[in-house]
């Protein structure tokens, strides 16, 4: 296939943003574009060190070339300080990206368009100054972009504080006259109990919203079927997803940790719709007591389970988990990272206990899997509302009020509710069918075709 031109993809340097941007890059490459995927040096090192990095991550042969630039922090420094990381990114990366584009243009690899994660929207300003088309890519629910754009009104209405976004009045907020109300408790920055972190996150969201004015187009890893009110109220936000619904092989790239592929033959040995899949993403932290309660709850179900338990997920370290791992593996399987797309499309999986990150939400809903919701931070509380209230394909897990722990009995009860009531699975399968149709022949496909022609011309 002759190349349609060269485009640049710039993800936020975080696991939940690199993966969907790689899905977007693969989709662009399949349509004939040459893609340069721009990671930070730190993230590139993680990917290089992952022993399961393979052809699905992208290489020159499949039209995706990988490069990296500095994020402004020394390589040995942790990237968990959100405020310091985002400040360094905005201070250092714009110039580094401009230099990269200049070099590529001089090397006869002229860039036609820059695709930037909406949380890296400063890259759109770089593109605009250099006379290059710019597309913002929202890898979270598009309702978050609608929310960020209404922050000035929320401040003027006395709902949030103008300095750090703290809630002044707990209520249901209307982002537009035609949208359903949104609880102030689900605002993405509100979940941060550390006030300095909350202020950093809030100010960052305000800044990226200003930067989005430099975008020629804003696209979203969502669909009309998932967020109909938002897309109707904000018609300039174009759905092109879920990208996972068009990746029918489940070949996912951009994982920071080695995937345990041996869990797939184990799934093959389990009965259809029997396995509880438990995975809380790349950032969730639980203490020893909570890990114990999850383990006991899973045991009580009497069902097989596949549990993704990152060493960094539990606060006390590996030695603290030795208490139950051997016992658990008599009935289930515990892995440090899983090939999630392949797991969720496996016929033995019955339900998904999830942190409700947007990637996991899209991957689960695109495969017709019911949810048990356990949000941790950011947009995950909003995503839980979509899953439980709008789409009605899952249930939330409630914490014990006195301890803040999700107890084993609660885990057992909610798993039994979801699996005994066939309506959850039925609605999930119905949504899967609608999403596959959307990316193959519906509005997401039409929007995508428009974008391809727009870049070409």
Residue pairs with C-beta under 8 A, 6 or more apart in sequence:
1 32
2 32
3 32
3 33
3 34
3 63
4 31
4 32
4 33
4 452
4 455
4 456
5 33
5 34
5 110
5 112
5 113
5 455
5 456
6 33
6 34
6 35
6 36
6 104
6 109
6 110
6 111
6 112
7 28
7 33
7 34
7 35
7 36
7 111
7 112
7 113
7 114
7 115
7 455
8 35
8 36
8 38
8 101
8 111
8 113
8 114
8 115
9 21
9 22
9 24
9 25
9 28
9 35
9 36
9 37
9 38
9 115
10 21
10 38
10 97
10 114
10 115
10 116
10 117
10 120
10 123
11 17
11 18
11 20
11 21
11 22
11 37
11 38
11 39
11 117
11 120
11 139
12 18
12 117
12 119
12 120
12 139
13 39
13 40
13 42
13 43
13 71
13 79
13 85
13 89
14 282
15 254
15 255
15 256
15 281
15 282
15 283
16 139
16 281
16 282
16 283
16 357
16 358
16 359
17 117
17 119
17 139
18 39
18 43
18 254
18 256
19 252
19 253
19 254
19 255
19 359
20 137
20 139
20 221
20 243
20 358
20 359
20 362
21 37
21 115
21 117
21 137
21 139
21 254
22 37
22 57
22 58
22 64
22 252
22 253
22 254
23 221
23 243
23 244
23 247
23 252
23 253
24 115
24 137
24 221
24 243
25 35
25 37
25 58
25 64
25 115
26 56
26 58
26 62
26 64
26 247
26 253
27 243
27 246
27 448
28 35
28 63
28 115
29 35
29 58
29 62
29 63
29 64
30 63
31 452
32 63
33 63
33 455
34 63
34 65
34 109
35 58
35 63
35 64
35 65
36 64
36 65
36 66
36 67
36 104
36 109
36 111
37 58
37 64
37 65
37 66
37 67
38 67
38 68
38 69
38 97
38 100
39 47
39 66
39 67
39 68
40 68
40 69
40 70
40 71
40 89
40 93
41 68
41 69
41 70
41 71
41 75
42 71
42 73
42 75
42 79
43 68
43 256
44 66
44 68
45 75
46 256
47 53
47 57
47 66
47 254
47 255
47 256
50 255
50 256
50 257
50 258
51 258
52 255
52 258
52 259
52 261
53 255
54 253
55 61
55 62
56 251
56 252
56 253
57 66
57 253
57 254
57 255
58 64
58 65
58 66
58 253
59 65
59 66
67 100
69 93
69 96
69 97
69 100
70 92
70 93
70 96
71 79
71 85
71 88
71 89
71 92
71 93
72 87
72 88
72 89
72 91
72 92
72 93
73 79
73 84
73 85
73 88
79 85
82 197
82 200
82 201
82 204
83 196
83 197
83 200
86 200
86 204
89 120
89 122
90 122
90 207
93 120
93 122
93 123
94 122
94 123
94 125
94 126
97 123
97 126
98 126
98 129
98 130
101 111
101 114
101 126
101 127
101 130
101 132
104 110
104 111
105 111
111 132
112 132
112 133
112 455
113 127
113 132
113 133
113 134
113 135
113 455
114 123
114 124
114 126
114 127
114 132
114 133
114 134
114 135
115 135
115 137
116 122
116 123
116 124
116 127
116 134
116 135
116 136
116 137
117 136
117 137
117 139
118 136
118 137
118 138
118 139
118 140
118 145
118 208
118 212
118 218
119 204
119 208
121 136
121 208
121 211
121 212
121 214
121 215
122 208
122 211
123 134
124 134
124 136
124 211
124 212
124 214
124 215
125 211
125 214
127 133
127 134
127 214
128 134
128 214
133 216
133 454
133 455
134 214
134 215
134 216
134 217
135 215
135 216
135 217
135 218
135 219
135 451
136 212
136 215
136 217
136 218
136 219
137 219
137 220
137 221
138 144
138 145
138 218
138 219
138 220
138 221
138 222
138 237
139 221
139 358
139 359
140 188
140 358
140 378
140 379
141 222
141 226
141 227
141 230
141 358
141 379
141 382
141 383
141 386
142 220
142 222
142 227
142 230
142 231
142 234
142 237
142 239
143 175
143 182
143 227
143 230
143 382
144 188
144 379
144 382
145 209
145 212
145 218
145 220
145 234
145 237
146 175
146 176
146 179
146 230
146 233
146 234
146 237
147 175
147 182
147 187
147 188
148 205
148 206
148 208
148 209
149 209
149 234
150 175
150 176
151 160
151 165
151 205
151 206
151 209
154 160
154 173
155 161
155 162
158 168
158 169
159 167
159 168
159 169
159 171
159 173
159 184
160 166
160 167
160 168
160 184
160 187
161 167
161 168
163 199
164 195
164 198
164 199
164 202
164 203
165 187
165 189
165 190
165 198
165 199
165 201
165 202
165 205
166 190
166 195
166 198
167 184
167 185
167 187
167 190
169 184
170 184
170 185
171 183
171 184
172 181
172 182
172 183
172 184
173 181
173 182
173 183
173 184
174 181
174 182
175 182
175 230
175 233
176 229
176 233
176 234
178 229
178 232
178 233
179 229
179 230
179 233
180 229
180 390
182 382
183 385
184 190
185 381
186 381
186 382
186 385
188 201
188 205
188 378
188 379
188 381
188 382
189 198
189 201
189 202
189 205
190 198
191 376
191 377
191 378
191 380
191 381
192 198
192 201
192 377
201 378
212 218
217 238
217 451
217 454
218 236
218 237
218 238
219 237
219 238
219 239
219 240
219 447
219 451
220 237
220 238
220 239
220 240
220 241
221 240
221 241
221 242
221 243
221 358
221 362
222 231
222 239
222 241
222 242
222 362
223 239
223 241
223 242
223 435
223 438
223 439
223 442
223 443
223 444
224 231
224 239
224 438
224 442
224 443
224 444
225 431
225 434
225 435
225 438
226 239
226 242
226 365
226 386
226 391
226 435
227 239
227 386
230 237
231 237
231 239
238 447
238 450
238 451
239 438
239 443
239 444
239 447
240 439
240 444
240 447
240 448
240 451
241 362
241 439
241 444
242 362
242 363
242 365
242 366
242 435
242 439
243 362
243 439
244 341
244 359
244 362
244 363
244 366
244 367
245 362
245 366
245 432
245 435
245 436
245 438
245 439
246 439
246 440
247 341
250 339
250 341
250 342
250 344
250 345
251 341
252 339
252 340
252 341
252 342
255 337
256 282
257 310
257 336
257 337
258 336
258 337
259 337
259 338
259 339
260 335
260 336
260 337
260 338
260 339
261 339
263 306
263 333
263 335
263 338
263 339
263 343
264 339
264 342
264 343
264 346
266 306
266 333
267 275
267 306
267 343
267 346
267 348
267 349
268 346
268 348
270 304
270 348
271 348
272 347
272 348
273 347
273 348
273 349
273 350
273 425
274 303
274 304
274 348
274 350
275 303
275 304
275 305
275 306
275 346
275 348
275 349
275 350
276 298
276 301
276 303
276 304
276 305
276 306
276 332
276 350
276 351
276 353
276 415
277 305
277 306
277 343
277 344
277 349
277 351
277 352
277 353
277 369
278 294
278 298
278 305
278 306
278 307
278 308
278 353
279 307
279 308
279 338
279 340
279 352
279 353
279 354
279 355
279 360
280 286
280 308
280 313
280 354
280 355
280 374
280 376
281 354
281 355
281 357
281 359
281 360
281 376
282 310
283 376
283 377
284 313
284 355
284 376
285 312
285 313
285 314
285 315
285 376
286 294
286 313
286 314
286 315
287 314
287 315
287 316
288 314
288 315
288 316
288 320
288 321
289 405
290 405
290 406
291 309
291 313
291 314
291 320
291 321
292 323
292 324
293 405
293 406
293 407
293 408
293 411
294 307
294 406
294 408
294 411
295 324
295 327
295 328
296 408
297 407
297 408
297 409
297 410
297 411
297 412
297 415
298 305
298 307
298 328
298 331
298 332
298 411
299 327
299 328
299 331
300 408
300 409
300 411
300 412
301 411
301 412
301 415
301 416
302 331
303 331
303 350
303 415
304 331
304 332
304 333
304 348
305 331
305 332
305 333
306 332
306 333
306 335
306 338
306 343
306 349
307 328
307 332
307 333
307 334
307 335
308 335
308 336
308 337
308 338
308 340
309 321
309 334
309 335
309 336
310 336
310 337
311 317
311 318
311 336
314 320
314 321
325 334
328 334
340 360
340 363
341 363
343 349
344 352
344 363
344 364
344 367
344 369
345 367
349 369
350 369
350 370
350 419
351 369
351 370
351 371
351 372
351 394
351 415
351 418
351 419
351 424
352 360
352 364
352 369
352 370
352 371
352 372
352 394
353 371
353 372
353 374
353 397
353 411
353 415
354 360
354 361
354 364
354 371
354 372
354 373
354 374
355 374
355 375
355 376
355 380
356 371
356 373
356 374
356 375
356 380
356 381
356 383
356 384
356 387
357 380
357 383
358 379
358 383
361 371
361 383
361 386
361 387
364 371
364 428
365 387
365 391
365 393
365 428
365 431
365 432
365 435
366 432
366 435
366 436
367 432
368 425
368 428
368 429
368 431
368 432
368 433
369 428
370 393
370 394
370 418
370 419
370 424
370 425
370 428
371 387
371 388
371 393
371 394
371 395
371 418
372 394
372 395
372 396
372 397
372 411
372 414
372 415
372 418
373 383
373 384
373 387
373 388
373 394
373 395
373 396
373 397
374 396
374 397
374 406
375 381
375 383
375 384
384 396
387 393
387 394
388 394
388 395
388 396
391 427
391 431
392 423
392 424
392 427
393 424
393 427
393 428
393 431
394 418
394 424
395 414
395 417
395 418
395 424
396 414
397 406
397 410
397 411
397 414
398 406
398 410
399 405
399 406
400 406
400 407
400 410
418 424
438 444
438 445
439 445
439 448
